[in-house]
């Protein structure tokens, strides 16, 4: 895919300029674009490019989901706990006018629009006989995957949203919200269609049917603990989740070195990657700047916007002392590459006397090479990886009590030289609590924490994230934010102002 993506990104910069839900002109929206396999593959590159956009995984979505997860604060807009992002997003009190919220909404719907174009414009072959037929079917299958994936993000973050299934036009811009149950039904339908059509014909750099199976397993896991009105009655969602997740088991492998997953030279397209957003030096994703410490960790100025809450770091460090994942994820001590001074912060200093030294940086997705002279790299973003799948199977197996759960988590921990702690040997509830924390340790700040913290409902979020933060022994009013406890504020984001102003049927 990378051999032509630089050209595609350049083209996108010219044709994707409108903030409207429809693109002017519609992005590749005619059957001629999908007449051959080669043309369809190029169009697919443009569809996936929407994920790398600054409004989506390139920056805004990662910032929004990380800061509003209950795990983080930001130095942005004031470098203090009373800044606007900290008293809104970080405190779990988001408002409709927040730019990252509006930008993320726009970025997700832009990605959906491109998928809708492919689904409507390309002609699927029921009995493919040529290579072009296979490739076009694969492209359409991946478009269904993209649409399902995007609506899964939307419905979990916003609840009821407009369900746009055809290319939008100015005449069709006004569309009311669909019920959460109907949105999930569409996600399931799209994901199954993706599995039916995807065949691997496009090749490297694009998702395979296993990614759709993993997505569907995540959907079923979410529905398993969702309110009754959001799901179909009489279905065993945990068993359905297992049936999908097990399709992926053994098809991928854990890389030997955990830290290699986040080093620019070794992170791209590994055997652990199931769904990966491609980047390039011509279109580097800005989340790299977002996570690279700002106090001249490298010579080139960076943003370094995200800090992790102290109790989040402490929980990991106290559960697994010496865990190498800590050093891969966070940093509290480094040498300033401009003046040679030492920069120290929590946990390397424990007094937390001001906002600058009270939190570790989240380095995981940043630029780790201190000798580099630019933040414009070709570092990809891994959305789904195999260790996540193993943890999912462990959680699902514990709910089913099928006896497999300990084996899956053991595989994940063995990579970093650890063994399952005592809570994994307790009862079902003890294992459940341990595995939910394991997601936090293994996948920290990879775009999953917002969802995992809320997936088991308000009471779980309150008792396992909100209250532990607000009552932490390290909590200080001068530097920390107080997390809101109002269920109406903390479980869903408000509909963005950009949608309220532009869609007469949404308020």
N, C-alpha and C positions, 0 to 999 in steps of 0.2 A: 504494500500500500504506500509506503513512504516514497517510492520512486516518482509518484506524480502528485503527492499531496502538497508540495510547496506551490505548484502552479494553481492548485485548487484554492488554497488559502488566499493567494493573490486575487484570483477571480472573485472569491467571496467578498473581499474587501471592497470591490467595485459595485457588486450587485446587491449586497445586503446592507442597506443603509436606513431603511425605514423601521420605526418601532411598532408599526402596525402589525396585527396578527397575520395579515396577508402580506406577501412580499411583492415588491414592485420592481421589475416584473416578477411573476410567480417563479419560485426557484425551480428551474428545470422541469416545469410542470406541463409536459406534453409527451405524447407517446413516442415522438421521434427520438427523444433523449434515451429511451429504453428499447430502441429498435434492435440493438446488437448487445452481446454480452460485454464487449469492451466499453461501450457507451454507458451501459447500466452500472458497470463497476466504477466508472469515474463519477457517476451521479451518487453512488453509495459513499464514496469518499467525502463528498459534500455533505451528505446526511450526517456522517460521523463527525465532520468538522464542527458541527453545531455544538457538540459536547465540549470541544476545546475552546469555544468562544468565551470571552471574558465575563459574559453574563451568566455562564453556566459553570462547568467544572474548571474552566480556566481561571476563575477567581470568585465571582459573587456568590455562587451556590456554596462553595466550600467555606467561605467566610461566614455566610449566614447560618449554615447548618452547624458549624463548629461553635460559633459564638452563642447561638441560641440553644445549645445542647445542655447547658447547665454545668459544663466542664471548663469554661474559658472566660477570659476577659481580653480586652484589646487596648493597645496603646494609641489607637487611632483617635483622632479628633480631640486630643487633649492630654493623653498619657496620665489619666487619673480615673478613679472609680466613679467620678461624677460626670464624665463625658457622656454625650448623647448615646453612642452605641452601648455604653456600659449600663446606663440607667434604663435602657429599653431592651435591646436584644440580649445582652449578657444577664440581665436581671429577670428574664423571661416575661417582659412586658413590651412586646413589639407593637409598633404602630403601623398604620397603612401607608404612611408617607416615607418610610425608611427606604433609602435608595437601593440598598442591596436586596431588599425584599422585592421591590418593583422590578429591578433588573433580572433577578432570578426567575421571576414569573415570566417575564418577557423572553428570557433565554430558553426556558423549557417549552413554551408554546411555539417558539421559532423552530425548535427541533421537531416538535410534533407536526408542524406545517410541512416540513421537508419529508417526513415519513408519509404523511397523507398524500403528498404529490406522487410519490413512488407507488403507493398502494393503488391509487386511482389510475395512474397513467400507464404503468407497465402491464403487459399481457402475460398472465401466468399460463404455463402449459400443463394441462392435466396429465399428459403422457409425454414428457420431454424426450426428444430423440436426438437433439444436437447439443453441442457444447454451449451454444448461445442460449438455448432453452434452459439448460441447467443453471447457467450463471444468472439469468434473469429471474428464475424461480428463487435462487439463493438471495438475490438482492431484495426481492419483495418480502421474503421471509425475514430478512434482517430489518426491513422497514417496519414490519409488524412487531418485531422484538423492540425496536427503538420506541415505537409508540406506546407499547405496554410498559416499558421501563419508565418512560417519562410520566405517564399517568399514575404509575405506582408512587413516584416521588410526589406528584401533585396531591393525590388523595390522602397520603399520609401527612403531608405538611399543612394542607389547607382544608381537607375534608371535602365538602361539596364544591365542585368547580364546573365550569362549562366543559362539556364533553364534545370536542370538535373532532369529527371523523372524516371530513372532506376538506379539500383546500378552501381556505377562507377567502371571501371577497368582501369588498366594502358593503355590499348589499346584505351580507350575512354576518356582519361583525357583531350584531346584537344577539346573544344567545344566553339563555338562562342556565342556572346551575343544575347539574344532575345529582341524583342521590348517591351517597357513598356506595350503597349496594349495587346500583347500576354501573357505577364506574368500575368496581371490582369485577363485575360480570364481564365488562368489556376487556379488562386487563387479562382475565383468564382466557377469554376467547381469542384475543390477539396473540397471546403467548402460545397457545395450542396451534394456531395457524402458523406461527413462526417455526415451531418444531416440525410441522408438516412440510414446509417449503424449504427450510434451510438444509443445505446438503454439502457445504464446504467448498463449493465450486469456485468461489471468488478467491479464496486462498488466504495467505498470511496477512495479519493485521485486522481481520474482521472476526466477528464472533461465530461460534459454531453452535449446533443444536444444544450442546451441554449448557451453554450460557442461558438459553431459554428455560431449560429444566431447572437451573439454579434460581432463576428469577421466579418461576412458578412455585418452587419450594418456599421461597421467601414470602410470596403472596399467601400461600396456604398457612404458613406459620403465623403470619399477621392475623389472618382470619380466625385461626384457632382460638385466640384469646380476645377477639373483637366482640363488641356488643352484638346481641342476637339480631338486631335490626340491620346489621351490616352484612349478613351472610345467609346462605341457604340453610334450611333446617335439615337435620338428619344426616349430615355429612361428617365423616371422621377426618377433620382437616389435618390432624397430626399424622395419620396414616397416609393421607394424600401427599403431604409434604415429604414424608420418607420415600414414597414411591418415586417422586421427582428427583430428590437429592441423590438417591442411590444410583441414578442413571449417570451421574457425574463421577462417582467414586471410582478411583483407579484410572481415570482418563487423564489426570494431571498428576503432578508430583510437587512436593515441597522442595524449594531450593535448599542447598546445604547450609548457607549462611544467611540468617535473617537480615542482617544489615545490608547485604547485597541487593535486597529488594528496593533499597532507597538510595543507592549510589548511582549517579548518572551513568557511569561506565558499564554497570552490570544490571540495571533495573528493567531494561526494556525487553518485552516479548520473551519472558522466561517460561519454563515448564509449569510454573505455578499460576500464571496469568490466565484467567478465564474470560474476562472482559477488560480490555485495556484501551484507553483513549490515546490515540497517536498524537505526538507533538512533532515539532521540528525547530531548528534554529531560526527559521524565518517566521515561525508562529509559536513561539515559546509561551507556555501557559503561565500566567502571572501569579498563580498560587506558589510558584517557586520563590518569588520575591516576598510573598506574604509570610512564608514560614522561615525564611533565612533571617537570623538575628540582625537588627538594624544598627547595632552599635559597632559597625565595621568588623563584623565577623569575617567578611571578605572586603577587598579594597573597593569594589563597586558598591555604591549606595543601594540598600535594599529597604523593604518596608518593615519586616519583622513585627507584624501587627498582632499576632496571637500569643497570649500567655496562658499557661494551664493553671487552673486553680490548685492551690497547695495540697488540699486533701485528696485530689485526684492522683497526683504524683505519690503522695504518702501511702495511699491504699495499695498501689502497685508495688512500691518499694518494701512495704511491710509484709505483703503477701509473698513476694518472691525476692528476698534480699539477694543482690548480685545478679539479678536477671539481666542478661545482655540487651534485652529489648528496651530497657530504661535508657541506656546510653544511645541507642539508635533513635529513640523517640524524642527525648528531652535533652536540654543542655543548660547548665547553670554556671559554667566557668569556661572562658575562652580568652584568647589573646587578641586584642584589637590590632587589626592588620595595618592600620595607618600609623598609630603612635606607639605600638608595642606594649600598651598598658594592659593590665589584667581586668577583665570584666567578670564580676562575681554576683550571683543572685541566688535566690532559694533554689535548691536546698543547700548549696555550698555556703551560703550565709543564712542563718536561721532567724535573725531578729526581725526581718520584714519591716523595716523602718520607713520605707516609702514605696510608691508604686513601681519604681524602676527595679528594686531588688527583691520584691515580694513574691515573684513568680518565676518558674522556669520558662524559657523559650520552648516552643514546639519546633524542633529542628527536622523532624522526620521527613517531611515533604520538601524541605528547603534544599539549598545547595550546600552539600557537606564538605566539598573541597575548598579549604581556605585559601588555596593558591590560585583559584580561578579568577579571571579578570572581567567576567561578564555573567549576568544572570540569564542571558538568552541561550538556553540549552535545548537539547532535543529530548529532555526527560519526559517520558510518558506518564500517564496517571492510571494506576491499576484500580479499577472499580470493583471487580470480583476476583478474588484469588482463592486458591485451593484450601488454604488454612481456614478461611471463613467457612467453606463448605464442610470441612471436618468438624468444626465447632457446631455448625447447624445440625449435622448428623448426631453429634453427641447430645445436643439439647432435645432433638426430636426423639431419639432413642430413650432418653430418660422419661419423656412424657409417655411413651408407649410401653416403657419398662420391658424392652426386648432383650436386655442384657448386653447390648453392644456399646453403650454410652462411654464407658471408661476407655475402651480401646481407641476411640477417635480422638479424645482429648489427650491421651498419652502420646499419640503421634505428633500433635502440635507442640507439646511441651518438650518432647525428646529433642527436637531440633535445637532448642536453646539450652540443653543440658539440664532440664528440670523434670520433675516427676509430679503427678497429681497430688495436691495437698490433702489434708485430712477431710475437708468438707466434701470431697468427691467420694469418700467412702461412707458417708452418712446416708440418710434416707433420701427420698425423691426430692423433697423441698430443699434439702441441703445441697444436693447436686445442682438443682435448678438455680439457686442463688450463686453458686460457684461458677457455673458456665456463663451466666449473664455478665459476671465480672470478667471472665476470660475474654469475651469479645472486646471489652474495654482495654484490656492489657495488650492483646494481640493486634487489634485493628485501630488503635487510638488515632483519631484525627485523619482517618482515611475516608471520611464522608458517611460513616454509618452511625455515629454516636447519637445524633438527633433522633434517629429512628429506633435504635435499640433501647434508648432510655425510656421511650414512650410506648414501645410495642406491647408491653404487658399491662398497659392502662395507667390511669392517673394514680392510683394508690401505690403502684410499684415506683413510678417516677417520684412521687412525693417522699416515700420512705427510703428509697435507695439512692436518690440523687439530691433532692431539694433539702430535706431536713439534715442529712449528713453534712452538706455544705454549710448551711446556716448555723449549725451547732458544732462545727469542727473546733478542736482545741486551738488550732492555729488561726482561727478567724479573727480579723481585726477590722473594725469599722472604718479606719482611715484608708485602707487599701482594698478591701474586699467589697463585692456587691452582695446584697441580700436577695436571694432568689424568691420570686413571688410564689405564693401557694394557691392562688385562685385558679381553679381548674379551667375556667373559661379563657384565661390568658395563656396558660402554660402548655396546653395540649395541641392547639392548632394556631397557625399564623393567621392574621387578618387578611382579607382580600386586599390586594394592593390598590393604591389610589389610581394607578394607571388603568386598571380594569374598571373600577367604579366610575371613573370619568368617561371612559370610552365605550362602555357597554350599558345601554339603558335597562337591560334586564337583570343586572347584577348590582346589589347594594351591600 
